[in-house]
Amino acid sequence: MAAVRIEGLRKVFGTLVALDNLSLTVEEGVVFGFLGPNGAGKTTTLRILTGLAHANSGQVWVGGKEITANRHEIAQQIGYLPEDPAFYPWMTPGEFLDYVGRVFQIRAKERSDRVKELIKLAGLEEAAKRHIGGFSRGMRQRLGLAQALFNRPQVLFLDEPASALDPAGRKEVLDFIDQLRGQSTVFMSTHILADVERVCDTIGIINHGKLVIAAQRDALVAKYAPPAFEVEVDAQTVERFLAWAEFVQHESWAKSVSIHGLVARVNVSDVNAAKRELLASITQAGLILTRYEIVHPSLEDVFLQLVGQEEVGK
């Protein structure tokens, strides 16, 4: 069963089309990265999925239940962390989480056990008696994740969970999310490609309210960003280097060659052919090689290619 299913979702604000016939399926148990540039429609989608906003048309199912007919029931089965979560600064994390448990009408003993469990999971044991108002941004985000998990949700919705954090805080939050794999389906919206690459199993890319593509992370990278080769030569051979680059550019297995100083990046269409012929061509050209490396692509390469293609097609 799909954890989240969206069909034909459309949301309009005045003359702005925020979501344009968006359809998407997220399977149970995955960490799903909902990726797109700022203003692509990510937050609008999350607000509709969590029942905080209504679509103009289309349907949404969460945990197999259609959201408009089962809004209250779904609210009990999901967790949500907004981009800028709010807290009562005078509370300790235990007091805040206890309050969340009371909202869910969880009995005292179970509530107390769950508070302790979540404080440990969030790595806040040493800060358990401190007021939230003195917490760092990373600590507050981890506490926000803990409150979103209080009711053991089937689906956890996260809106830009690490976007405003410093590197240390981002690592803390992403490590926390990584621990949730298999416990809940995680639907994480972000514009930070490195975060998605770090923790997500599957990825959906949205732009201008439309789904560009949805697939497993590794399959996306393999299909849209094959490995490239980087070659660096000694300065004494710079003229021959430029002539060699021009030669390689016209080989059938080469897609493009870009030069940055004494480094050439060769994007290829046939990796095996490049492995056979690239080094041989360097030797034949008489180049003094200082570095030869197969560069594995990143999600950023995929994102820029796909979103760039969409922009060009407009």
C-alpha positions in Angstrom: 0.0 0.0 0.0 1.2 3.5 -0.8 1.9 5.7 2.2 1.0 8.8 0.2 -0.9 9.1 -3.1 -1.6 12.3 -4.9 -3.7 12.6 -8.1 -4.3 15.7 -10.1 -3.6 18.1 -7.3 -4.2 21.8 -8.2 -3.9 24.8 -6.0 -4.3 28.4 -7.1 -3.6 31.6 -5.2 -5.2 34.4 -7.2 -3.4 34.3 -10.5 -0.6 32.2 -9.2 -0.8 28.4 -9.9 1.1 26.9 -7.0 0.3 23.3 -7.9 -0.5 22.2 -11.5 -2.0 18.8 -11.8 0.5 17.2 -9.5 0.4 13.4 -9.2 2.8 11.4 -7.0 3.0 8.1 -5.1 5.3 7.4 -2.1 5.7 3.8 -0.9 5.6 2.8 2.7 8.8 2.7 4.8 11.0 4.9 2.6 12.7 8.3 3.3 11.3 10.3 0.4 13.0 13.5 -0.6 10.6 16.1 -2.1 13.1 18.3 -3.9 12.7 21.6 -5.8 13.8 25.2 -5.9 12.3 27.8 -3.6 8.7 28.6 -4.7 8.3 25.3 -6.5 5.2 24.3 -4.5 6.8 22.0 -1.9 5.3 23.7 1.2 1.9 24.1 -0.4 1.9 20.3 -1.1 2.8 19.5 2.5 0.1 21.8 3.9 -2.5 20.0 1.8 -1.1 16.5 2.8 -1.3 17.4 6.5 -4.8 18.9 6.2 -3.7 22.5 6.9 -4.8 23.7 3.4 -7.3 22.7 0.8 -6.7 22.0 -2.9 -8.8 23.6 -5.6 -9.0 20.1 -7.2 -7.5 16.7 -7.1 -7.4 14.0 -4.4 -4.9 13.0 -1.7 -4.6 9.7 0.2 -2.4 9.3 3.3 -2.1 5.8 4.8 -4.7 4.6 2.3 -7.4 7.1 3.5 -8.7 9.9 1.4 -7.9 13.1 3.3 -11.0 15.2 2.9 -13.3 12.4 4.3 -10.9 11.3 7.0 -9.2 14.5 8.1 -9.4 13.9 11.9 -8.4 10.3 11.7 -5.4 11.1 9.5 -4.3 13.8 11.9 -3.9 11.2 14.6 -1.7 9.1 12.3 0.7 11.6 11.0 3.5 13.8 12.3 4.4 17.2 11.0 7.4 19.5 11.4 7.0 22.9 9.8 9.9 24.9 8.5 9.9 27.2 11.5 8.5 25.2 14.5 7.2 27.2 17.5 7.8 26.2 21.1 7.0 27.6 24.6 10.4 28.9 25.6 9.8 28.7 29.3 9.2 24.9 29.1 11.8 22.1 29.4 11.8 19.6 26.6 10.1 17.1 28.9 7.3 19.5 29.8 6.8 20.4 26.1 6.6 16.7 25.0 4.3 15.9 27.9 2.0 18.7 26.6 2.1 17.2 23.1 1.1 13.8 24.6 -1.8 15.4 26.4 -3.0 16.8 23.1 -3.1 13.3 21.7 -5.0 12.2 24.9 -2.3 9.6 25.8 -2.5 8.2 29.3 -0.1 9.4 32.0 2.1 6.3 32.2 2.5 5.8 28.5 3.0 9.5 28.0 5.8 9.6 30.6 7.5 6.6 29.0 7.2 8.1 25.6 8.7 11.5 26.8 11.8 9.7 28.1 12.1 7.6 25.0 11.9 10.7 22.7 14.3 12.8 24.7 16.9 10.0 24.4 16.2 9.5 20.7 16.6 13.3 20.1 19.9 13.4 22.0 18.6 15.9 24.5 19.2 14.0 27.8 21.9 16.4 29.0 19.6 19.3 28.2 16.4 17.7 29.7 16.2 20.3 32.6 17.0 23.4 30.5 14.5 25.8 29.1 13.8 25.5 25.4 14.4 29.3 25.0 18.1 28.7 25.5 18.4 25.9 22.9 20.4 26.1 19.7 18.6 25.9 16.4 19.7 22.3 15.9 18.5 21.3 19.4 15.1 22.9 18.7 14.8 21.1 15.4 15.6 17.8 17.1 12.9 18.6 19.7 10.5 19.4 16.9 11.2 16.0 15.3 10.6 14.4 18.7 7.2 16.1 19.0 6.3 15.1 15.5 7.0 11.5 16.4 5.1 11.4 19.7 2.1 9.6 18.3 4.2 7.0 16.4 3.0 8.3 13.1 2.6 6.2 10.0 3.8 9.1 7.9 6.2 11.9 9.1 6.0 15.1 7.1 9.1 17.4 7.3 9.3 20.9 5.7 12.9 22.0 5.2 14.0 20.4 8.4 17.7 21.4 8.1 17.6 24.5 5.8 18.5 27.1 8.5 21.1 25.1 10.4 24.8 25.4 10.5 26.8 22.3 9.4 26.9 20.8 12.9 23.1 21.3 13.4 22.4 19.9 10.0 24.4 16.7 10.7 22.5 16.3 14.0 19.1 16.5 12.3 20.0 14.4 9.3 21.4 11.7 11.6 18.1 11.8 13.5 16.1 11.4 10.3 18.3 8.6 9.2 17.5 6.7 12.4 13.8 6.8 11.5 14.2 4.6 8.4 11.8 1.7 8.6 9.9 3.1 11.6 7.8 5.6 9.7 7.5 6.8 6.1 9.4 10.1 6.0 8.2 12.7 3.4 10.9 15.4 3.5 10.6 18.6 1.6 13.8 20.5 0.9 15.8 22.6 -1.6 19.1 21.4 -0.2 20.4 18.7 -2.6 23.1 17.4 -0.2 20.5 16.7 2.5 18.4 14.6 0.1 21.5 12.7 -1.2 22.5 12.0 2.4 19.4 10.4 3.8 16.7 9.8 1.1 15.9 6.5 -0.7 13.6 7.9 -3.3 13.3 11.4 -4.7 10.6 13.5 -6.4 11.6 16.7 -8.1 9.0 19.4 -8.4 9.3 22.7 -10.3 6.6 25.4 -11.0 4.0 23.1 -9.3 4.6 20.2 -11.6 6.3 16.9 -10.9 9.4 16.7 -13.1 10.3 13.1 -12.1 10.1 10.6 -9.2 12.4 7.6 -8.9 14.9 5.9 -6.6 17.9 8.1 -5.9 20.5 5.7 -7.4 18.5 5.1 -10.5 18.1 8.9 -11.1 21.9 9.4 -10.8 22.7 6.5 -13.0 20.2 7.5 -15.8 20.8 11.3 -15.9 24.4 11.8 -14.7 26.8 9.0 -15.8 30.3 9.2 -14.5 32.7 11.8 -15.9 36.5 11.6 -16.2 38.9 14.3 -14.9 42.4 14.6 -16.3 45.0 17.0 -15.0 48.3 17.5 -16.8 51.7 19.1 -16.1 52.1 22.8 -17.2 54.8 21.9 -19.6 52.4 20.1 -21.9 49.6 22.8 -22.0 49.6 23.2 -25.8 49.4 19.5 -26.5 46.8 19.3 -23.7 44.5 21.7 -25.6 45.0 19.9 -28.8 44.3 16.6 -27.1 41.0 18.0 -25.6 39.9 19.1 -29.1 40.6 15.6 -30.4 38.7 13.9 -27.6 35.7 16.2 -28.1 35.1 14.5 -31.5 35.3 11.0 -30.2 32.1 9.0 -30.5 32.1 8.1 -26.7 32.6 11.7 -25.6 29.7 14.1 -24.9 31.6 17.2 -24.0 35.0 18.3 -22.7 35.4 21.3 -20.4 38.7 22.9 -19.5 39.6 24.6 -16.2 43.2 25.5 -16.2 45.2 22.3 -16.6 42.2 20.1 -15.7 39.8 18.6 -18.3 36.5 17.2 -17.4 35.3 14.7 -20.0 31.6 13.8 -19.9 31.0 10.6 -21.7 28.1 8.6 -23.3 29.9 5.3 -23.2 31.8 4.7 -19.9 33.4 1.4 -21.0 34.7 2.9 -24.2 36.1 5.9 -22.4 37.9 3.6 -19.9 39.5 1.8 -22.9 40.5 4.8 -25.0 41.0 7.8 -22.8 44.3 6.8 -21.2 45.5 5.6 -24.6 44.8 9.0 -26.2 46.7 10.7 -23.3 49.7 8.6 -23.9 49.6 9.1 -27.7 49.4 12.9 -27.2 52.5 12.8 -25.1 50.9 14.4 -22.1 52.5 14.4 -18.6 49.7 13.2 -16.5 49.4 14.3 -12.8 45.9 13.1 -12.1 43.4 10.8 -13.7 40.1 10.2 -11.9 36.6 8.8 -12.5 34.3 11.4 -11.0 31.0 9.9 -9.7 28.1 12.3 -10.3 26.0 13.9 -7.6 22.3 14.5 -7.2 23.1 18.2 -8.0 24.1 17.1 -11.5 20.8 15.4 -12.0 18.8 18.2 -10.5 20.4 20.9 -12.6 20.0 18.8 -15.7 16.3 18.1 -15.2 15.2 21.4 -13.9 17.4 23.1 -16.5 15.7 21.1 -19.2 12.3 22.1 -18.0 13.3 25.8 -17.9 14.6 25.6 -21.5 11.3 24.0 -22.6 9.2 26.8 -21.3 
